[in-house]
């Protein structure tokens, strides 16, 4: 199993946390999931499914989604010359 980015919601809370599979796998092991159950959860999440188990809701997180509104695409008007634009 490869490490994948995850978005996790703890049941009863409104906030979501971005983490990774290795961290969640350790938590799920402590909560009693067997290796076969862990593999099943991993493959379902990796396939894009939303998985709820042991009080956690897991979803694969695509990092580019969290950057919406933070990173601004630079565009030039037709009157600007690229040689005049500096970073």
C-alpha positions in Angstrom: 0.0 0.0 0.0 1.4 3.4 -1.0 0.9 6.5 1.0 -1.9 8.7 -0.3 -3.2 12.1 0.8 -6.5 11.9 2.7 -9.2 14.2 3.9 -10.6 13.0 7.2 -13.7 14.0 9.1 -14.2 12.8 12.6 -17.9 11.9 13.3 -19.7 14.6 15.2 -17.3 17.4 14.1 -17.8 19.8 11.2 -14.1 20.3 10.4 -12.0 18.2 8.0 -8.3 17.4 8.4 -5.8 16.7 5.7 -3.5 13.8 6.5 -2.1 10.7 4.8 -2.8 7.0 4.7 0.1 6.0 6.9 -1.1 8.2 9.8 -4.7 7.0 9.4 -3.7 3.4 9.0 -1.9 3.5 12.4 -5.1 5.0 14.0 -7.3 2.4 12.4 -5.0 -0.4 13.7 -5.3 1.0 17.2 -9.1 1.0 16.8 -9.1 -2.7 16.0 -9.1 -3.1 12.1 -7.5 -6.2 10.8 -5.0 -6.2 8.0 -7.6 -7.4 5.5 -10.0 -4.7 6.7 -7.3 -2.1 6.3 -6.6 -3.2 2.7 -10.3 -3.0 1.9 -10.5 0.5 3.2 -7.3 1.5 1.4 -8.6 0.2 -2.0 -12.0 1.8 -1.6 -10.5 5.2 -0.7 -7.9 4.9 -3.5 -10.7 4.2 -5.9 -12.3 7.5 -5.0 -15.0 6.2 -2.7 -16.0 7.9 0.6 -15.4 5.4 3.4 -16.8 5.6 7.0 -15.2 3.4 9.6 -14.5 3.5 13.3 -15.8 7.1 13.7 -13.8 8.5 10.7 -15.0 9.4 7.3 -12.1 9.1 4.8 -11.8 10.5 1.3 -8.9 10.8 -1.1 -7.6 14.3 -1.1 -6.4 16.0 -4.3 -4.0 18.7 -3.1 -4.8 21.0 -6.0 -8.3 21.4 -4.6 -7.1 23.1 -1.4 -5.3 25.8 -3.4 -8.4 27.2 -5.0 -8.5 30.9 -4.3 -5.0 31.0 -2.9 -3.0 30.7 -6.1 -3.8 33.2 -8.7 -3.2 32.5 -12.3 -1.1 35.2 -13.9 -2.5 36.6 -17.2 -1.2 39.3 -19.4 -3.3 41.8 -21.2 -2.9 42.3 -24.9 -1.1 45.6 -24.1 1.5 44.2 -21.8 4.8 42.8 -23.0 6.1 39.7 -21.3 9.6 41.2 -21.1 8.2 44.0 -18.9 6.6 41.7 -16.4 8.8 40.8 -13.4 8.1 38.5 -10.5 
